[in-house]
Amino acid sequence: MDRDNILLTPGPLTTTLRTKLAMLKDWGSWDTDFNAITAKVRQQLLDIIDGHDDYVVVPLQGSGTFSVEAAIATVLPRAGHLLVLDNGAYCKRMAKLATMMGRRTTVLSSPENESINLTRVEQAIIENPSITHIGLIHCETGAGVVNPLLAISELCKRLGVGLIVDAMSSFGALPINAKDLTFDALVSASGKCLEGVPGMGFVFIRKAILDTCEGNSHSLALDLFDQYAYMERTGQWRFTPPTHVVAALAEAIQQFIEEGGQSARLARYTENSKILLEGLGELGLKPFLKDEDIAPIIITFLAPSSANYDFKTFYNTVKAEGFLLYPGKLTDIETFRVGCIGAIGAKEMHQVVSAMALCLKQMNI
Ligand SMILES: *Cc1c(COP(=O)(O)O)cnc(C)c1O
C-alpha cells in the first residue's frame, strides 16, 4: 500500500492507523454502546484539563468554527458586549461570527507577529465599561503566535469580565489546567492536537454560569445549553452525531493517554519544530516570528526572496514527495506554513526537510 501523504497542516492532520481503523464500524446513535463512548470521551476531556469540579464539556457536530460560534451564542448574553483581542485571521473570524449573530462586538487590533499586550487589554476594558466578555484565541494559527492565556484569565477575573477562549490548535499540546485559570468557555475540536479526525468540536463551560446560558442562543443547532441538557437527560446527542468521528476521537484519546498526555505530546511537537527550524534554517529559510515567540504548533516561514520562487511549484514538488504544506495566511508578506502537529515524529520531519531541499535545488534557489 502506498503511504498516505503526510499532512503538515494544522487540522486535518496525520492520524495513526489505530485511529483510522476505529472508523470501520457503524454505530446506532441512540444505542447504549455508542452513548458509552460519548460519555467516556466527555470524562476524558475533563480529565485533560482537571476540570471535573468546576466545568462541564459539551460536544458539538461540525468543524471547530461551529463550536466557536456556539460558545459565543450560548455564553454571551444577547445584551452582552464582546471585546475580541485580534492578532490574526482566527480572531477576525471570531469577531465576524459574533457580529453576524447580532452581538455587540469590539475589536482590539494588534500586529500579527506579536502576542497580545496585557496593558492595552486592561486599558480597553477600563475605557469601555459596557464590555462584558473577552474573546481570546490561545494559539493564533494564522501566524502561530501564542497569546498569554493565564495572564488574560487573571486580568478578566480581576476586572470582572467573562472570558471565551478559542484553544482550538493548542488544546492537548500546551498546558491548560482548570485549577490554574478561570474561563467561561474554552473551545477545541477533534482534528487538532488530540489527533482525531475532523468533524466535531467540544466546549468546556464553567458550571457556575451554566444556568445563565439558557435562552441566550439565537440558533437551535448551535445552542450548547440545549445540547448539554439533552445529553445529560438522555445520554444521547440532540441531533445525528458524527458517530465515526466520535469513535475515532475515543481511540485517539486512548493513544494520547498511552503517550503520556499533554506534556509528552508537547515534547514530541517541540522536537518536530526543532528539526524543522534547524533543517530549513540550513536551507536559508527564516521563520516569520522571533525565535522566542515560535510555538511548536505551526511555523510560518518567509518565502525565499529569489525571483525563481513560486509557492504552487514548491507545494506540488513537495507533495510529489508525499508531504502537504500549508499556504501562508498573512495579508502583507508572502509566507508558507508547516505544521508540527499530528501523528508524526522526527523521521517525518527529517524527510520533509529533505523534500524541501530537493525542491529548492530544482527551482535554482
Ligand atoms: C482550526 C482552527 C479553528 C477551526 O477552524 P475550522 O476550519 O472550522 O476547523 C478555529 N480557530 C483556530 C485557532 C484554529 O486553529
The ligand as an SDF file (V2000), in Angstrom:
LIG
                    3D

 15 15  0  0  0  0  0  0  0  0999 V2000
   -8.5080   25.1280   13.1830 C   0  0  0  0  0  0  0  0  0  0  0  0
   -8.9010   26.3450   13.9450 C   0  0  0  0  0  0  0  0  0  0  0  0
  -10.2570   26.7410   14.0490 C   0  0  0  0  0  0  0  0  0  0  0  0
  -11.3770   25.9870   13.3960 C   0  0  0  0  0  0  0  0  0  0  0  0
  -11.3400   26.0570   12.0400 O   0  0  0  0  0  0  0  0  0  0  0  0
  -12.2840   25.1060   11.1890 P   0  0  0  0  0  0  0  0  0  0  0  0
  -11.8860   25.4170    9.7960 O   0  0  0  0  0  0  0  0  0  0  0  0
  -13.6650   25.4470   11.4890 O   0  0  0  0  0  0  0  0  0  0  0  0
  -11.9520   23.7120   11.6090 O   0  0  0  0  0  0  0  0  0  0  0  0
  -10.5530   27.8380   14.8380 C   0  0  0  0  0  0  0  0  0  0  0  0
   -9.6010   28.5260   15.4730 N   0  0  0  0  0  0  0  0  0  0  0  0
   -8.2940   28.1790   15.3940 C   0  0  0  0  0  0  0  0  0  0  0  0
   -7.2930   28.9930   16.1470 C   0  0  0  0  0  0  0  0  0  0  0  0
   -7.9040   27.0830   14.6170 C   0  0  0  0  0  0  0  0  0  0  0  0
   -6.6030   26.7360   14.5490 O   0  0  0  0  0  0  0  0  0  0  0  0
  1  2  1  0
  2  3  1  0
  2 14  2  0
  3  4  1  0
  3 10  2  0
  4  5  1  0
  5  6  1  0
  6  7  2  0
  6  8  1  0
  6  9  1  0
 10 11  1  0
 11 12  2  0
 12 13  1  0
 12 14  1  0
 14 15  1  0
M  END
$$$$
